[in-house]
Amino acid sequence: MVTGTKTIFKYLLLFSLVLWCVIPLYAKETQGALEYLNTHRQKSGLIKFKPNRKLNRAAKSHANYLVRQQKNGHYEKKGWKGYTGKTPSDRVLKAGYASKAVMENVTENAKNYKHSIDILLAAIYHRFVFLNFENDEIGIGTASSGKKRRVTSAFVYNTGSTEITKLCKRSYNMENNTYYVQNMCKDSKKLIPRYLYEQKQEKVRRKNAKIVLYPYSNAKNVLPVFYTENPHPLPGYKVSGYPVTVQFNPLFYKEVKLKKFRLYDAKGKRIKKVKILTQKSDVNRRLTKLQFALMPLKRLEFGTTYQVKFEAVADGKRIKKSWKFTTKKPKGTVHKITKKKTTLKVKRGEKVALYFEPASKKDILDCISYTDKLHIFCVDQNTLSVTIPRNEYLVNKYTVDTDKKSVDLIIK
């Protein structure tokens, strides 16, 4: 007996994953976000980000602007309410930060800070912002709206360098035979000796690991999927597997030649449908010569342990790395939905995950409808978490319909 239906159109989360970098010009929830992000950095071999209140102020102002104006990305329009600067550099200077050398990550409509950070770490260009070798401080800002709007929440992360900021607070005498870096500070004409700039960068790099692997060795609860970012490293793909990356610290390495980068499933079988990105093969030319990415072209499986094998020649020395990570599993029994029509037997009060396996590189859920009283939320853009009502004794059948597939849930 069906008591009614609910429909969700375009439930797809609207994430803005646009990267901003300036080179070389280069609460409680925010504290939780900082601790969560620093856990990932430390386990990857990087130092913790220190909080900076001026970067916090700039990040908070931009988060407020995005929710208020229902916008996404990094730019603000002068004259609009909440405007504090067109670019991330403008906004941090407005907040009193001394240096323009900042990087910014942004998400809209993430459920919470963990969801926001997980999404950004799944996107390789944004991952490299969080796993940066030179920056050591961060500001985090959040904003949300209680109304049902296109942009309901925003998380903004501004990273910078304490050492470069110190350089912007000093004065320098011009000297012969000295190279200078310009347009790094609030006074865009200020010239900083390049050797000092490089010394300060090296000071932070020296505190970090020589090689950073991500997901790090023995990582748990890794997302099995990557969807998109802007710019997109896999043009034409709406859904693919979670990327694996390797970064070499530029303080310790100058030239790296890739020899092998492979991924194996739980049975030891090599996953061959992958795209290897290097500085030369990266279509967006965002990767440096010391960054490498393996992009699985199909989603990884839930709750599965994978092995990575990496080999390269770095400054004439052979480097070999082999490590494992395990993907996340949703709560409840996971049912893989591959047929047009599927029938499942369930118990009252039971929680199940319906994983609609992608049939193509563009196959994501678009519109779903379901029997009233079911409690449903989206695990990701291919997976629904469904809780069967415990006390609806007159109902023995529930239905979940997507644009391409249908699932009947029959009470045992």
N, C-alpha and C positions, 0 to 999 in steps of 0.2 A: 504494500500500500504506500503510495507516494503522497506526502502531505503538502508538497509545494516544491519549488526550485528557486535556487539563487544563481545569479549569473555574474561573472566577472569578465568585463571586456578589457583587453589590453592590460592585463594584470602585470605585464612585464615591468620590472623595476627600471626606473630611468636613472642610470648611473652616468655621471659625467666623469670621465677619466681622461682629462686633457692635461698634458704635462707642460709645466712652465719651468724653464731653467734660465738663469742669468749666468753666463760663463764669460770670463772669469769673474766679470762683474757678477763674478759667478753670481672649587666645584667638585666636583666629585667624579663626574663623568669624564672630564678631561684628565684627571689624575689616573682613573682606571685605564683610559686610552694610552696614556704615557707608559704606565706599567706594562700593559699588554704589548705595546710596540717594542719596548725595551727588552722584554723577554725574548722576542724573536731576534733582536739584534745581538743580544748576549749569546744566545745559543748558536748564532751564526758566526761568532768570533769577533763581534764589533762592540765597541764601548757603548754605554748608555747615552741616550740623549739627555741633556740637562734642560729643565724647563726655563723659559725666558718670558718674563711678563710682558715685554714689549711685543714680542712675536705672538704671544697669546692674544694681546689686544688687537693686533692686525688680523689674526685668524678669526677672532670672534666677530669683528666688524664685517668681514667678508661673508661669513656664514649668515649673519643677520640680513645682509643685503640680498643674498641669493634666495632666501625664503620670502623676504618681503616683496621682492620684485619678481619672484617666480622664474628665476633665471638659473643657468648652469655655467660652469667653467670658471675662468680666471679673470675676466675683464669686467669692469664696471663702467657705467655711462655717467659722465658728469652731468649734474643737474637732477639726477634721480635721487629719491629719498634713500638715505643710508649710504650714499656715496662717500668713500674715504680715499679713493685713488684708483686710477685706471688699471694699473698692473700690480702684481704682488710687490714689486720693488717700491712703487709709489706708496703702497699702503703701509709697509713696514717702516718706511722713513717717516710717514705721517704719525705713526705710533711711537716714534722716538728712537727707533733702531738706527745704529750708525752706519750700517753697511747695506749696499744694494745686492750683495752676493747671497741671494736666497733662492730656495726651491720651494715649490708649493704643490701639494696634492689635495684633491677635492673629490668628495662623493656627494651625491644627492640621493635621498630616499633610502639610505641604509637604515636597517632596523635599530642598530645600536653601534657603539664604537667598535666592538669586536667584528661585527659584520662589515663595517666600513673598512677597517684595516685589512681584513681577510680579502676583500674584493680588490683592494689596491695592491696587495702582495701577490695576487694572482695575475696581475697585469705587469708584464716585465719592465716596461719603461718606468712605471710608477714604483715598482719594487726597487729599482736601482736608486730612486730618490730616498726611500726609507733605509736602504742598505748602503748608503753613501760612505766613502772612506774619509772624506774631509770635513763634513759637517758634524757638529757635536752638541747642538742645542736646537730646541724646537718650541714652537707655540702651537697650541691646539684650540680651535674654536668650534662651538656647536650652536645650532639654532634649530627650532622646530615650530611647527604650526599645529594647533589643535583642530584645524579645519581640514576637510577633505579637499585637498588641492593637488595640482600637478607636482609641485615640489613641497613635500611635507617636512623634510629635514635636510640639514646640510652639515657636513663635517669638513673642516679645513685644517690643513697641517702646513705650517711654514717652518722650514729648517734653515739654519745658518751656522756660522762659525764664530766661536768666541774669540779665536785668534785673529781672524780677519777684522772683526769689529774693533779690536784693540788698535789695529793699525790705522783705522779710520779716525781714531781719536787723537792721533799724534800729528806733529808737524815735522816736515822734512826739508832740509836744505838741498838745493840742486847741486849735483856733483858731476864732473866730467866722467865719461866712460862708464856711465851707469844707465841701465835700462829701467823704465818706469811703467807702472800699470796705472791706467786712468779710468775714470767713470765707474769707480767701485764704491764710492762713498756719497754721502748726502751732497757734499760739494763735488760736483762731477768733474771739476777741474783739478782736484787734488791729485797729485802724483805720488805714488807709493813705490819705492825701490823694488824692482822685481825680485831681487835676491831675498828681500825680507818677506815678500809675499810667498815665495816658494818655501822659505824656512818655516813659516807658520803652517802652511799646508802639510809639510813633512812632519811637523810636531804632532799633529792629530793623526796622520796616517800611521805613524810609528806605534800608536797605541792599539791599532787594529790588526786582525789576522792577515797573514800573507795571502791567503786564498779563502774566499767566501763561497760556500755551497748553499744553494737554496732550492727545495726544502733542505734544511740542515740534516745531518746524520741522525737517524732514528726519530725523526719528527713524526708526531702523531696528529690525527685529525686534520690532515691536509685535504683541502678541497679537491675533488676529483675532476673539476671542470674549470675551463676558462671560457668566457664569452666574448668580450670585446673591450677595447680601449681606443682612445683617440690620441695619436694616430694608431691604426690597427696593424699589428705585426703579421697578421694572417688575413690579408684582404680577401673578402668573399666568404669568410667563415663567420657564422653566428655562434657556433658552438664547437669546442675542441677540448683537448685534454690539458691538465694542469702543467704549466711550463716548469722546466728545471733549468737553473742558471748556475754559471760558474763565473766568478770575478777574481781577477788578479790585482792585488794592491800595487798601484803604480810606484810606490816607494821602493818596492823590492824587485819589480819586474819591468822590463822595457819592451821586449818582443816575445810574443807567444804564438806558436804555430799549432793549431788543433790537429790531432791525429785520430782521435776516436771519441765519440760521445754517443752512448747507447743506453736504452732503457729496457728492462726485462720485467715480465709479469711475475706473479707468485709462483708459477710453475717453472720459472727460469727461461721462458720463451721470449726471444727478442721481439720487441714491438718495432716493426719496420716502417709503419706509416707515421713518419715524423718529419718535421722540418727543422734543420739545423741553421740557426742564425748566428752570423759573425758580422764583423764590421762591413765586410764586402757583400754578404748575402742579405743583410737587413734592408728591406725595401725602403724603410724610412730613414736610413742612415743615422739612427740614434745610438747604436751600440758603438763603443770604443773598441780599439784593437785588443783590449784586455777583458772584454766581456763576451760571453758565449751563452746561447740559449738553445735548449732542445724543446720543441713544441710538438707534443703528440697531436696528430690530426683527428683522433677520436677521443671521446671522453674516457677517462680512467674509470675503473669499477669502484663501487663503495666498499669500504672496510677491507682493503687489499694492500698487501705489502709489495712494494716495487723496489727493484735494485737499479742503481745507476753506475755505469762504468765510464770514466773519463780519462783521456790520455792526451798529453800535449808536450811540446818541447818549449820550455821557457828559458830564454837567454842561453840556449845550448844545453840545458839540463832537462832530462826526461821527467815529467810529472805524471804520476798515476794516482787516481782517486776512485774508490769504490765504496758506495754507501747505500743505505736503505731508508725508505720512508713509508708511512702507512696512511692511507686515505681515510677520510671521515665516513662514518656510517650513521644514517638518520635513526632516530628512536623508533622502535617497533620493527615488525617484520617488513622487509623490503620486497616488493613485488615488481619484477621487471615486466613492463607492458609493451608487447611488440605486435600483437594482433589488433585488428580493427575492432573486434568485440571480445571482451574478456570477462569471465565470471569468477569471483573469488568468494570463498566461505570465510566469514568473520564472526567474532563474538561481540556481544554488547560490551561497550566500554573499551574495546580494543583499539590500539593505535597502530596504523599501518602506513607505510610509505609507498606511494605509487610512482615508480620511476618509468617514465615514458621514454624509452631508449630512442635516441635520435636516429632517424633513418637516413639523414643526409647532413651535410655541414651547415645547413640552414634551418634544421628542424628543431624549433623551440615552441613551447606552449604559447598560444596567443589568447584564446578565449576559452574559458571553462564554465560549465554550469553543473549544478549538483543538487541533490535532494535536500530540502530544508531540514534543519536540525543537525546536519553533519558539521563538524568543526574542521575547517580546512585552512592551512596556510602553505605558502610556497617555500619549500626548502631551497630550490633553485629553479631555473627556468625550464627544467625538464622533470621536476620532482615535486609531488604534493604530499604533505603530511595530513592524514585523515584520521580523525578520532570518531569512532562509532558511538552514538548516544547510548547511555547506560540504561535509561528508564523509559524509552519509547517502545513499549511492549506491543503496540498495535502495528508497528512497522517492521516488516521482515525483509525488506529489500530497499537498498539505497543505490543511487546511480550517480556516477561522475562522468560527464561528457566533455571531451575536448573538441577542437575543430576537426580532428582526424580520427580519434579513437574514443571508445566507450567502455566503461567498467561497471559491472553490476556487483554490488556487495551484498551477499546473501547471508542472513543470520543463520548460524548453525542450529 
